[in-house]
Amino acid sequence: MPDSSLPGPFTAVILAGERGPDDPLVRQSGAGCKAMVELEGTPMILRVLQALDTAARINTRLISGPERDQLAAHPALNRLITEQAVEWHAPLPTPSTSAFHTMQAIPDESPVLVTTADHPLLTAAMVDDFCTRSLEHNCDVIVGLAPYGIVHQAYPDMKKTVLNFRDGKYCGTNLFAFLTTRGRQLADFWRRVENQRKSPLRIIRILGWGAVFKYLLGVLTLDTALKLLSRRLDLRIGAVILPHADAAVDIDSVADHSIVQKKLASQ
């Protein structure tokens, strides 16, 4: 059970913007938008909403996207919005601008969890673990990471972006905790780098060329990188390492979908 002495509950923001009809995954599925691509008969976004609904640390759920014309085609999601179980916001052109805009509707005192609609293996236990451990840090923003070793062991055929630090290799989890209103400013930084998020070296370059050389030489630690990033952005940025391989799984391609579909079918 979460520690009731910690602040909270969190407001959850799910980014569900679209990548366009030419996205191979959307085109193959016929779903109309990525968030509504099904796994074992259930749209991905509904899987994420269910995990958040049963998480003890989450109070309110907001979604940014999909476009309003997609809602009418998906009665289950439309009903959640109509019954005000979920608050819908129109998506903006990029994930970062959508996140920043949606967070403006959230009271300052509420910590915010941001995740994505293509995170179908997310569970309430993962959410509560991440939120509880995030609140134990004296930070403005917390990033969720998972050890690459456990991710590769569970999903050896899945292509993942890997952050290589001296003290370990990590994958992102699409879990972000914004614990202060000041921390929400990070969305502005995110907007500047989100097109480079699949290139760890380009992200590291923002920390300065010294950090780039250390990264290339394999001597940059995760803690040092976080301290450099905090100093560069004048924010307190930390990380929570989650021991859950599924936390690092997002459906970014037809191949990803096939891998996860087979996993779910075998359970």
N, C-alpha and C positions, 0 to 999 in steps of 0.2 A: 504494500500500500504506500502511496506517496506520503511524504512528510507534510502534515497539515500546517506546520509552522512556517513553511516556505511561502513566498508570495504566489499569487495566481488567482484564479485559473487563467489559462492562456486563451486567446482568441486565435483561431486557426485560419490561415489564408491559403486557399488552394489555387494555384495558377493553372488555368485551363484554356489558355489562348490557343489559336489554331496556327498551323504551319502551311495552310493552303491545300487545295484539292490535288495538287501534284505530289504531295507527300506519298511515297510508295506504300507506307503502312496504311494510310487512310484509303488510298486507292484500292488496295487489295481487300481491305475489310468491308468497304462499302458503307462505313459508319457515318460518313459525312464530316466528322471531325475527330481528331486524335483522342480527345478525352472520352469519347463514346465507343472507342474500339473495345470489343468484348474479349474477355478471357473466361472460358468455361461458362459462357452465356451471360456474364455480368459485365457491364461497361466498366472500364478502369476507374473512372471518376467516382462511381458508386461504391467501388471497393474502398477507395481512399476515404470517402465520406463515412462509410460504416466503421472503419478503424478509428476515425476521429470521434465519432458519436459514442463509441464505447470506451474511449480513453478517459480516465479519471481526471487528467490534468486539463482537458479541453472543455471550454464552456460554449463559446459561440463559433459557428462555422461560416466563413465567407468564401465565395468562389469568384474568381475573376475570369469570366468566360464560361462556356463557349458563347458564341454570338447568339443573340436572342432568337434568331430564326431557327437555330438548332434545337432550342428548348421544346418547341411544339412537337418535334419529331421524337422526343424522348419523354414519355409521360411520367416515368418514375422520378426523374430529376426535376421536371417541371412541377410535379406535385410537392416535392420538398420545398421548392422556392415559393409556390403559391401558399402553402401552409406555414410559411415563415420559419421552417426548421433550418433552412439555409438561406443566407442573404446573397443575392446575385449582384455582381458588378460587371459592367461591360469591359471587355478586355481592351487594352491599349496595344500599340504596335509591338512592344517588346515585353518580355517577362519582368524586367526591372521597373519599367514605367508602370506596368500593371500593379506590381507589388507596392510601389511607393504610393500610387494613387489610392489603392484599396486601403492601405494602412492609415490614410488620412481620416477614414470613417471610424477608426477604432479609438476608444478613450485612451488618453495618455497613460493612465495607471495600469493598463492591461499589457502584460507581456504578449508578444506575438510569435506564433509558430508559422513559418512559411514552408510550404511543400508544393508538390506538383501533382497534376492529375494522372500522370503516367507512372505512378509509384504503386502498382497494384498489389504488391506483397507487403505493404505497410500494415502493421498490426498495432492494436491499442497498447500492447506491452512495449513495443519499440518507442511509440510516441511518449508514453509516460516515463520510460527510462531516460529518453533524451531530454524531455522538459525538466524532470526533477534534477538531473545532473547539471543541466544548464544553469538552473537557479542557484546552484552551489558555487558558481564562479562569480567573482566580482568583475563582470564584464558588461559591455554594451551589446555585443553581438557574439553569438556562439555558432560555430559551424559544425555540423555532424560529419564525421568521417568513419570509415570502416577499414580495418586492416586488409590490405590487398591479398594477403595469404589465404585468409578464410573465404574471401570472395572468389578467388581463383579456384580454390578447392571445391567450392560448391557449384561454380559455373565456369568450368575450364574452357568452354567454347564461346563464352560471351566476351566481346571486345569491350574493354573498360579503359577510361583515361586514368592513368596512375601518377600519383604525386610521389616522387622518389626523394626521401630525406635520409640523412645519415642514420637516424634512429628508427627508420621504418618506411614502408611503402603503404600508401593509403588511397582509397577511392572515395569520391564524394557520395553523399547519401540523399541529396536534395532535401535536407532538413536544416533549417536555419531558425535560430531563436533571436528575436530582437527584444532585448530586455529593458531598454530605456528608449525614450523618445529620441534622444540624441543618436542612439544606435540606428534608428530608422533612416538616418541620412546615408547609411551605407548603400542604400538602393541607388543613389546618384552615382556612386563609384561603380557599382555593379553594372549600371547602364553603359559605362565607358568600356568595360572589359568583357561584357557577356558574349560578344561575337568571337572572343578568343578563349572561351572557357574550356575548349577541348585541347588547348595548347598550354600545358603547365609552364613551359619556359617563358612564354609571352606574359603570363600572369606574374611569374617571379620577377620579370624585368621591371615591373612597376615598383618593386622594392629597391631598385638601384642596381647598377652593374656589379657592385661588390657581391650582392646576393646572387646574381646570375652566375658569376664565376664559382662561388661556393656551391651552388646547386649543381653546376656542370661537373665539379670536382667531387661531388658526393659528400661534402662536408657540412652542408646546411641542414640544421635540425629543424624539426617542426616548430619547436618552441621559439627558436631564433626567428624563423620566418613570421610567426605570429607577432612577435615583439616588433619586428621591423615594419610590418603592415600596420600595427597599432600606432606606431610613431609617425608613419607616413600619413595616415588618415586622421590622426588625433582622436582615435577611438580605442576602447579596450576590447580587443578581439581575442577570443579563445576558441578552443575546440573540445568537443566531446567525442571520444573514440568508442564506437558502438560495436559490441561483439556479435553483431547480427549480419550475416552475409546478405540476407534478403533486403536489408536496409539500403544496400548499394545498388539495387536493381531498379532501373527505370527502363521503360519500353521505348527505345529510340529508333528501332528499325524492325523490319520484317523478321530478321534473324532473331532479335531479342524476343519478339512475340512468340515465335515458334519454340524457343527454348523454354520460356515460362509456361506456355500452354502445355508442353509435354510434362513439365514438372507438376503442374496442377492436376493433370489427368492421371498421373501415377499415384497421387496421394489418396 
